Amino acid sequence: MNVYCIPVEIVYTGGRLAFGTFLADCVQNNFIGMDYSNSDIDVKFRFFEDSDCFSILVLNEKVARSHIQLKHNNNNFTVSVNSNTNADFIGEINMLIIKKKNLKGVYLHNEGSMMLSSFDSKLRQGYFDAIRVLHKSKKKDEKIQINRLVDNSSVVDKLKKYNFIDEINVTFTSLSASKRFISGAYQNNLKSVQIKMNTSGMDIGKKNSRDNLIGYINDLVKEKAKSVSVKGRDNVASAGELIGLIDKSNSVGLFDFEHFSSNINGMTVSSFLSNTVYLESKDIVVNHKLLK
């Protein structure tokens, strides 16, 4: 079990409320307007900044069974990690850490925690609510989304060993695919949508053909694809093999879950910016070439 640092960029349009200003205001005012709870889970969003980065800590405390428990002291919570590491308890903390100068950074995620698409939706709603407080209404051209970034060099390295592509497989989560593929009663039951494209030996032996495929894959990522894989072969006669191009392995860093858990155990909200996980993640954000 690993915690993955997914590379992301926040893109917004409209201009009446700069996204950095929104985050700075959330830090200054101890904003809790994105918090929510239901019969299954209690979720809190806490905002931070230092000289280089804005950060959001997401605390997901499951009502029935939880890997973490929050010991409350007014608005300062201490994170207590459950010693039972059964899969039912895994993964209820997320972090977004982005650079102030370009809004690029990482989203920390692992199985069981909040999906990036869900976080995107919650953050968008919080930003739009802030616009409405300032200006009474939101304009149509005011938009925001979290784009997942792709290191094309890693995709190129994977494709170089193949001359032909027989399949392209794409998976969307139910949230990102709901408007396009899911309707009616199915919307509440499906967890994901998988699309299989039979490309019948598409030739990618030439650089321009590979570049076209990489461009298409980047477009899929922008459309919130969760994963992309292809079935490739090096010659006409070979059987081919399935490889993942876009998935969690495309992260720009990872933590072993045991290391992650031990370092967040005992962490308080007020000490978040000095926590080892935050500092190691920030180092990735500041120094990784994809986030420059």
N, C-alpha and C positions, 0 to 999 in steps of 0.2 A: 504494500500500500504506500503510495507516494502522494505528496501534495505538489501540484504543478503550478508553475508561474507562467500563466498564459499571457503572451504579449498583446497589448491592446492600445488603441488610440481613441480618445473622445473627440468627436467632431460635432460642432453645433453651428447653426445659422440663425440669423435674425438680428443680433447685435444689441438689442435693448438691455440684455443682462448677460455680461460676459460670464462664461462658466467658471472661470477662476474666481470671480467676484462672488458668485453663488456659493462656492465651496468655502471661501474665506468668511463669508457671513455665517455659514453654518457652524464653523469653528468658533467664531466670536460669540455667537448667540446660543451655543450648546443646543443646536437644533435637534429636535426629536420627532419632527413631523412625519418622518418616513417610517417610524416604528409601527408595527402591526402585530396582531395576535388573533388566533382562532382556537378551535377546540384541540388542535394538534400541536401548535408551535407558537412560540413567542419570539419575535424577531426584533432586534434593536440595531440601529445604524448610528455609529459614532464617528465624528469628523475630526481630523487632525491636520496640522501643517507644521513644517519646519522651514528652514531657509531654502530648500530645494524642491520639496514635494508636498502635494496634498495627499491625504490618505483617508480611506473610509474603512472602518472595522465593522464587520457584520457578525453579530452574535445570534446564532440560531439555537434557542433552547427548546428542545422537544418536550412536550408535556408528559408523555408516557415514559419514554426512556431516552436518555440523552448522554452523549459522550462527555459533554461539559455541563457544569452547573455554575450559575452566576450567584455569588454571594453578594447581596445588595447592601450598600452603605450610601444612602441617598442616591445620587446618580453615578457613583463610582462603584463599579462591579469588579469583584475578584473572580478570575476564571479558575475553576477547580476541575481537573480532568478526572473522569471516572476511571478507576483502575481496570474495569472490565473492558477489554478492547475487542469484544465481539463486534462483528460487522454491523449489527443493529445500532451500535453506538457511535459509529465512525462519522467524523467529518462535519462538524457544525459551526466552524468558524471560517469566514472568508475575509480577505483583505484586498482592497484596491489601492495601489500606490502609483501615482502618476507625477511626472515632472511638471513644475509650474510653467516652464518656458515653452513646452510643446504639447502638453496633455497626453504624452505617451508614457506607458508604464506596464505594470503587470497586475493580473487578477489571480489571486491564490485560490485554487479550487482542487477538491478531490471528491471521489464518489461519496454521496450522502450529503454534501453541502449544497449551497445555493448555486444553481446553474447560472452561467454568465448571462444568458438570455433573460432569466428572471430578474437578476440584478439590474440589467439594462432597463427593463420595464419600470422597476421601482425608482431608479435614479431619474429616469425621464419624467415620471409623474411628479417627483419632488421638485425638479427644476421648473416644470411648467406651473406648479402651484406657486412657486416663488415669483414667477413672472406675473401671475394673476394678482398676487398681493400688491405688487408694485404698480401694475398698469391696468388692473381690473379684468383684463382679458388677454388671451394668447392669440397672436397673429398666425395665419396659416404658414408663413415662411419661417416661423420659429421652430426649429427642429433640433433634435439631439440624438445621437446614437453612439454606442460603443462598437468600434470596428476592431475585429480581431486581426492582428498583423501576422504576416507570413514571411518567414525567411526563405526567399526564393532559392537561395543557394542550396539549402537542404533538400528542396524538392527536385532541383536539377540533378543533384548527386544521386538521388534515388532513381530518376528516370534514365540516366545515362546508360545504364546496363541493358536497357530495352530498346528494340527497334520497332516493335509493334504493340499496340494496346487493343485488347479484345473487349474489355469492360471498363466502365467508369461507374463507381458506386458512391452514392451520396446519402448521408443521413441528416435529417432535420429533426430537431426536437418538436414536440407538439406546439409549443409556444411560438416558435419561429415559423412553423409551417401552417398554423391554423387558418390564416386568411386565405391561403392558396390551395390547400389540399384537404382540410378537414372541415366538416360542417355538421350541423344537426347533432344528433345523439352521440356520434362518434367523438365529438370534440372533448367530452369529459372522460373518455376511456383510453384513447390512444396516447402513448408516451412518446412516440417518434414516428417519422415517416421515412422510409427507405426507397430510394430510386435507383434502379439498375438500368444502365444504358449499354446496349450491345453495340460495340463499335467495329466489330468484324475485321480485326487486324489493321486498325488505323496505323499508318506509317508515321512514326515520329523519329525516324533515323536522321533527318535533317534538323539543323538548329532552329530554323524558322517554324517548323512543325511543333517542336518541343515548346518553343516560346508561346505559340498560339494556345497549346494545351495548358501551360502555366498561367496564361492570362485568363483562361476560362476557369481554372481552379480558383484563382484569386477572386473572380466575380462570384463564385459559389460561396466563398468565405464571407464576402461582403453581404450576401443574402442570408447570412447566419447559418450556413451549413455547420453541423457539429463535427462531421468527419467526412473525408473523401479518400477513397481507395481505388486502385486500378489493378486490372489483371494484365500483366505485361509478359512479353517473351522476346528473346533475342534473335530468333530466326523463325522462318515460316513453319518448320517442322516441330518445334518444341511445344510442350504442353502449356507452358505459361504458369505464372505464379501471381498470387494476390498480395499486394503490398499496400500499407497505409501511407498516404501522402500528408493528410491533414488530420491530426488527432492529438491526443495529449502529449505524444512524444515530440510534437513540434513546439513544446514549451521552451522558454529560454532559461529555465532553471527548475530544480525540484528539491523537495525536502523529503527525506525518509520520514514516514509518519511518526515513528517513535521519537525521532529528533524534534519534529514539529511539536508533538504533544508535550514532551518534557520541558520545552522552552516556553510554551504558553501556560503551563500549569503554574498557578500563582500570580499570573500577570494581572495587573489592575488596568483599568481604562486610563487612569492618570499616568501610568508608567509605560504606556504603549510605545511611545517614540524611543524609548531606550531598550525595548525588548530585542532579544537576539534575532528572532524571526523577522521583525521589521527591519533591523539594520542590515541583515544579510540580503533581504529582498530589495531594499533600497540600493544597495551596492550594485545589484543586477540592473535596476532601473537607470542608474546614473551612468553605468559603464558599457552596457551591451550595445553593440553597433546597430542593431535593429531599432533601438529606441532613441538614437541620436537625433 
